[in-house]
């Protein structure tokens, strides 16, 4: 059994992917070829954003937005502690200061109350609140209504990190259309992943889109040797765009299947574990299906039992960012980040992908229901 079965998806799409790759090999435009523009148009159409700007990876997507907004030394950017390092690492790379915010223990996304406390603390330290980057963790959109309110009050940019959640929705509004900009990742393990690295940025702001288009190609102006700003090299290669086009064609159906699997998991496990909570009106894309055990000891025992039954598991994430060496000196919510620490000590994720057949689902559920 695979934790994420990319081979099963590839078997279904292989003929069409091969044809797409062959077309790229025939025309030879390996960087920013026609498939890149086609993909950007279809990605924007899928989520309802006005503009999509592809780039080399999800981390670059975040950094490009920070570059475009003019982030500088003395600025504070508020990020959740319970997430992957990419969300935070781009901030000090720009000379600014990440400030860590706790998560809501029911959704694992940014806690607006913790954000308010962190903002007041940052201002007391002499930092200027510049941006907030909530994360659509495990596929669930963050509480954008509450976070946007705080961002507006503090004159901050809202940048949505949807590396795990692009395709999710709140009351029918899809991720990619919230805030100043939304970033995502096409890392192979993501629900919509390529066969290498890739990323994208979504925005309704035409001026931002034009700036991002320049920044991703060394700050180009009207042509490649007219550099009008300091940029970087972050272009999506054409082969990856070609692969993503075929994956995007089945993405909506895959999200539907992911939700059906999650519903079956929830129905069978809610009396035994803390199962994922999806607020009313929200749609998750289930990048991961994450349970919470009583503590780390209980988690380790359960994962060992699953492993002995041939069932792979993973921990996302075993250590919150504020407890990691590189980030331990940065400011945090002054009341602490207890939920982030508790989640790191107790969460574990089950196999989740659209090609997980009913027999494997039953094996997972029977093993967990029979666990003592």
Rosetta blueprint (number, residue, H / E / L):
1 X L
2 X L
3 X L
4 X L
5 X L
6 X H
7 X H
8 X H
9 X H
10 X H
11 X H
12 X H
13 X H
14 X H
15 X H
16 X H
17 X H
18 X H
19 X H
20 X H
21 X H
22 X H
23 X H
24 X H
25 X H
26 X H
27 X H
28 X L
29 X L
30 X L
31 X E
32 X L
33 X L
34 X H
35 X H
36 X H
37 X H
38 X H
39 X H
40 X H
41 X H
42 X H
43 X H
44 X H
45 X H
46 X H
47 X H
48 X L
49 X L
50 X L
51 X E
52 X E
53 X E
54 X E
55 X E
56 X L
57 X L
58 X H
59 X H
60 X H
61 X H
62 X H
63 X H
64 X H
65 X H
66 X H
67 X H
68 X H
69 X L
70 X L
71 X L
72 X L
73 X L
74 X L
75 X E
76 X E
77 X E
78 X E
79 X E
80 X E
81 X L
82 X L
83 X L
84 X L
85 X L
86 X H
87 X H
88 X H
89 X H
90 X H
91 X H
92 X H
93 X H
94 X L
95 X L
96 X L
97 X E
98 X E
99 X E
100 X E
101 X E
102 X L
103 X E
104 X L
105 X L
106 X L
107 X L
108 X L
109 X L
110 X E
111 X L
112 X H
113 X H
114 X H
115 X H
116 X H
117 X H
118 X H
119 X H
120 X H
121 X H
122 X H
123 X H
124 X H
125 X L
126 X L
127 X L
128 X E
129 X E
130 X E
131 X E
132 X E
133 X E
134 X L
135 X E
136 X L
137 X H
138 X H
139 X H
140 X L
141 X L
142 X L
143 X L
144 X H
145 X H
146 X H
147 X H
148 X H
149 X H
150 X H
151 X H
152 X H
153 X H
154 X L
155 X L
156 X L
157 X E
158 X E
159 X E
160 X E
161 X E
162 X L
163 X L
164 X L
165 X L
166 X L
167 X L
168 X L
169 X E
170 X E
171 X L
172 X L
173 X E
174 X E
175 X L
176 X L
177 X L
178 X L
179 X L
180 X L
181 X E
182 X E
183 X E
184 X E
185 X E
186 X L
187 X L
188 X L
189 X L
190 X L
191 X L
192 X L
193 X L
194 X L
195 X L
196 X L
197 X L
198 X L
199 X E
200 X E
201 X E
202 X E
203 X E
204 X L
205 X L
206 X H
207 X H
208 X H
209 X H
210 X H
211 X H
212 X H
213 X H
214 X H
215 X H
216 X L
217 X E
218 X L
219 X L
220 X E
221 X L
222 X L
223 X L
224 X L
225 X L
226 X L
227 X E
228 X L
229 X L
230 X L
231 X L
232 X L
233 X E
234 X L
235 X L
236 X L
237 X E
238 X H
239 X H
240 X H
241 X H
242 X H
243 X H
244 X H
245 X H
246 X H
247 X H
248 X H
249 X H
250 X L
251 X H
252 X H
253 X H
254 X H
255 X H
256 X H
257 X H
258 X H
259 X H
260 X H
261 X H
262 X H
263 X H
264 X H
265 X H
266 X H
267 X H
268 X H
269 X H
270 X L
271 X L
272 X L
273 X L
274 X E
275 X L
276 X L
277 X L
278 X L
279 X L
280 X L
281 X L
282 X E
283 X E
284 X L
285 X L
286 X L
287 X L
288 X L
289 X E
290 X E
291 X E
292 X E
293 X L
294 X L
295 X L
296 X H
297 X H
298 X H
299 X H
300 X H
301 X H
302 X H
303 X H
304 X H
305 X H
306 X H
307 X H
308 X H
309 X L
310 X L
311 X L
312 X L
313 X L
314 X E
315 X L
316 X L
317 X L
318 X L
319 X L
320 X L
321 X H
322 X H
323 X H
324 X L
325 X H
326 X H
327 X H
328 X L
329 X L
330 X L
331 X L
332 X E
333 X L
334 X L
335 X L
336 X L
337 X L
338 X H
339 X H
340 X H
341 X H
342 X H
343 X H
344 X H
345 X H
346 X H
347 X E
348 X E
349 X E
350 X E
351 X L
352 X L
353 X L
354 X L
355 X L
356 X L
357 X L
358 X H
359 X H
360 X H
361 X H
362 X H
363 X H
364 X H
365 X H
366 X H
367 X H
368 X H
369 X H
370 X L
371 X L
372 X L
